[in-house]
Amino acid sequence: MAGAARKRLMTLRARAYRALMKSAHALGIRDGRKVVFDSFGGHAYSDNPRAVCEALLALRPDVRAVWLFKDPRKARPHMPERVRAVRSHSLAAVWHMATAGTWVFNGLMPHYAVKGKGQFYVQTWHGDRPFKVCLQESGKNGLPDAGAIDLAVAASQAGTDFFRSAFQYQGDILVEGSPRNDVLVNPVPALAERTRKQLGLRRSWGVAMFAPTMREHLSHTAHKQDLSGIDLVRVLDLLEKKEGRPWRMLVRAHSTVAGLTGLAQDSRILDVSGYEDMRDLLAICDLLLSDYSSCASDFPLTGKPVALFQPDLDQYQAQDRPLYFSMEDTPYWAAANQRELEQILLDMNPDKARDNDEAILDFFGTQESGHAARAVAQRILQRFPPPPPAQPAEPGGL
């Protein structure tokens, strides 16, 4: 009964919010310099919207950036002071969305959202070269935002195909790259140093990361994802013996999963599920291990090795989601068990890794310019009002 009452309350609130947005649209209240951002439904200051936001702030001092958060208190420390944080699904969020000139989201817009005439909706999504089929792709009308999007952002032929098939979107697609990946194409040493310092990682250490994707039965529940099927201690021991230097293993849960369990108690294994932005972690890694996550199609931009651990391939496709392709048709190094994974790690070397990365990028038809954030920002700024006139300097004193 409590669940039904809560659902009715949410429905009533959504109707009220939509009515408020429509009223603001009817009154013509619009701030052309205001841009509203949302990453993973208010989860963090991260991903493609973060990169676009920072590019806009660098290009124009008059940008009014508003970021939607489930908990605005978690908006710091990396968010610029010029960005205003507001609570998602609040009256403030409704007002800012209704009066903004532009929206930039990497997921679907809030269910209460009503786009007004003249508003510009940029959809970056959160994985340009996905492995797994989008849940709603079988629907005849595609994902619900298709009719509202003005500009989609892609970085490959696979990304373009995704917008055409999953969203059933037939509009403008900017193929310059994924803004979040600019730092993988053009590394930023200061960013990498800050990330290592925050995690307590020495520059002389090797850094690997295991980043599995979500499992549907765990998504948005209180249950944690079990990682006991992979022996990360053995992986670390192998890497240290092979290279003769210390290694650390970062592990990261998908943003829709409550956390990870089954991790060995080893000081070399660090759970970084709470770290704000995946791009920062990828930028410091020497090796990526994943399963079906699109991070495995981003990391090859670094020229460093990526391997997939897929002991549940058939089960995953039957119970979670099918893949867009057969793994046998891809150039990925994929292991079905621990023994195969260790053999991949033993056999890999820098030259093989670079060749394999190139093959992966070619497989997806990748087109990462390294300047995607700026390209998206410039498209947004084309719709901005002219910048305010410069203020004359104050006269000097006597």
Salt bridges, closest charged atoms under 4 A:
ASP31 OD1 - ARG64 NH1 2.99
ASP47 OD1 - ARG180 NH1 2.60
GLU54 OE2 - ARG50 NE 3.19
GLU54 OE1 - ARG279 NH2 3.76
ASP62 OD2 - ARG33 NE 2.61
ASP62 OD1 - ARG60 NE 2.74
ASP71 OD1 - ARG73 NE 3.01
ASP128 OD2 - ARG129 NH1 3.12
ASP150 OD2 - LYS115 NZ 2.55
ASP172 OD2 - ARG379 NH2 2.34
GLU193 OE1 - ARG196 NH2 3.20
GLU193 OE1 - ARG203 NH2 2.72
GLU216 OE2 - ARG321 NE 2.58
ASP237 OD1 - ARG268 NH2 2.99
GLU240 OE1 - ARG268 NH1 3.04
GLU243 OE1 - ARG245 NE 2.86
ASP266 OD2 - ARG268 NH2 3.01
ASP277 OD2 - ARG50 NH1 3.05
ASP277 OD2 - ARG279 NE 3.69
ASP280 OD2 - ARG50 NH1 3.48
ASP280 OD2 - ARG194 NH2 3.93
ASP280 OD1 - ARG279 NE 3.11
ASP286 OD1 - LYS304 NZ 3.84
ASP291 OD2 - ARG215 NH2 3.04
ASP298 OD1 - ARG129 NH2 3.05
ASP298 OD2 - ARG180 NH2 2.63
ASP312 OD2 - ARG215 NH2 3.17
GLU342 OE2 - ARG234 NE 2.67
ASP351 OD1 - ARG354 NH2 2.36
GLU368 OE2 - ARG129 NH2 3.28
